Amino acid sequence: MRIDIISIFPDYFAPLDLSLIGRARASGLLDVRVHDLRSWTHDRHNTVDDTPYGGGPGMVMKPEPWGEALDEVVAGAPARLILPTPSGRPFRQADAERLAGEERLVFGCGRYEGIDSRVAADAALRMPVEEVSIGDYVLNGGESATLVMVEAITRLLPGVLGNTESAVQDSFASGGMENLVEGPVYTKPVMWRDQEVPPVLLSGNHGAVDRWRRDQALRKTARNRPDLVGAMPEEALDRRDREV
Ligand SMILES: Nc1cc(-c2ccc3ccn(Cc4ccc(CN5CCCC5)cc4)c3c2)n[nH]1
């Protein structure tokens, strides 16, 4: 997969040189290219913003640099443009799984009050464009959202996670634990600050362990994510949880 990121803060993406994504890039499994939007400005001040038509607070990103940047970066290849924005469609695990199947993704990181709306409209003449929100809170720009999405997407690519990590059992996934958040996890030592590891996990009884983990996931989901519990079939809820 090739990912292009266009931003006025390219250094924001230094974390993509680290850890699993950094290793996947070094091994050639993943091709991530970060571009400075100001490379496509031609004035002395490398201007990327201007005042909003119709008035209002702040500044809006000019369309010309974006148009030239996207023309050059995409260069007619089949690519999908992802534009983080507070007003976008919610980004969910299903979107990460869908986008992990794409050959090329381009992330356009806005700043100020956003990018002139004609940029997305013009790009949509040549490629699929998705405006995406990573949550109902307001950031200062699209860079953090892009880091989040790139991580969620690329960790699903074969070979990116080492064999000590697994994307399969992640919560929000399938495999009998769909729609559940993950329960508690433990490792050595078996006793730590007067807290012992739940004995069932030491029992070697894999059926009992699976049942215990599912019960814990159900409880945690009911406690932390009542919105997901509603989406769960009635028989999935343990009797005790119904009485909780
Ligand atoms: N999930 C999520 C994504 C973002 C996000 C993504 C890209 C950009 C680019 C600029 N901003 C700052 C920004 C933009 C628009 C408003 C809303 N204003 C109301 C009136 C005019 C505009 C506030 C603040 C971003 C924010 N935030 N949260």
The ligand as an SDF file (V2000), in Angstrom:
LIG
                    3D

 28 32  0  0  0  0  0  0  0  0999 V2000
  -12.6490   14.5020   14.3540 N   0  0  0  0  0  0  0  0  0  0  0  0
  -12.0900   15.7560   14.1100 C   0  0  0  0  0  0  0  0  0  0  0  0
  -11.4420   16.1940   12.9420 C   0  0  0  0  0  0  0  0  0  0  0  0
  -11.0820   17.4880   13.1740 C   0  0  0  0  0  0  0  0  0  0  0  0
  -10.4150   18.4140   12.2270 C   0  0  0  0  0  0  0  0  0  0  0  0
   -9.9370   17.9180   11.0080 C   0  0  0  0  0  0  0  0  0  0  0  0
   -9.3800   18.7800   10.0870 C   0  0  0  0  0  0  0  0  0  0  0  0
   -9.3050   20.1420   10.3860 C   0  0  0  0  0  0  0  0  0  0  0  0
   -8.8460   21.2590    9.6640 C   0  0  0  0  0  0  0  0  0  0  0  0
   -9.0120   22.3730   10.4650 C   0  0  0  0  0  0  0  0  0  0  0  0
   -9.5600   21.9730   11.6430 N   0  0  0  0  0  0  0  0  0  0  0  0
   -9.8870   22.8960   12.7360 C   0  0  0  0  0  0  0  0  0  0  0  0
  -11.3330   23.2250   12.7250 C   0  0  0  0  0  0  0  0  0  0  0  0
  -12.0810   23.1160   11.5740 C   0  0  0  0  0  0  0  0  0  0  0  0
  -13.4610   23.4320   11.5970 C   0  0  0  0  0  0  0  0  0  0  0  0
  -14.0470   23.8560   12.7640 C   0  0  0  0  0  0  0  0  0  0  0  0
  -15.5230   24.1680   12.7810 C   0  0  0  0  0  0  0  0  0  0  0  0
  -15.7130   25.5860   12.6010 N   0  0  0  0  0  0  0  0  0  0  0  0
  -17.1410   25.9560   12.8050 C   0  0  0  0  0  0  0  0  0  0  0  0
  -17.3390   27.2120   11.9970 C   0  0  0  0  0  0  0  0  0  0  0  0
  -16.2630   27.2160   10.9360 C   0  0  0  0  0  0  0  0  0  0  0  0
  -15.4010   26.0230   11.2210 C   0  0  0  0  0  0  0  0  0  0  0  0
  -13.2880   23.9690   13.9060 C   0  0  0  0  0  0  0  0  0  0  0  0
  -11.9200   23.6490   13.8750 C   0  0  0  0  0  0  0  0  0  0  0  0
   -9.7590   20.6210   11.6320 C   0  0  0  0  0  0  0  0  0  0  0  0
  -10.3140   19.7640   12.5610 C   0  0  0  0  0  0  0  0  0  0  0  0
  -11.4780   17.8430   14.4010 N   0  0  0  0  0  0  0  0  0  0  0  0
  -12.0870   16.7660   14.9570 N   0  0  0  0  0  0  0  0  0  0  0  0
  1  2  1  0
  2  3  2  0
  2 28  1  0
  3  4  1  0
  4  5  1  0
  4 27  2  0
  5  6  1  0
  5 26  2  0
  6  7  2  0
  7  8  1  0
  8  9  1  0
  8 25  2  0
  9 10  2  0
 10 11  1  0
 11 12  1  0
 11 25  1  0
 12 13  1  0
 13 14  1  0
 13 24  2  0
 14 15  2  0
 15 16  1  0
 16 17  1  0
 16 23  2  0
 17 18  1  0
 18 19  1  0
 18 22  1  0
 19 20  1  0
 20 21  1  0
 21 22  1  0
 23 24  1  0
 25 26  1  0
 27 28  1  0
M  END
$$$$
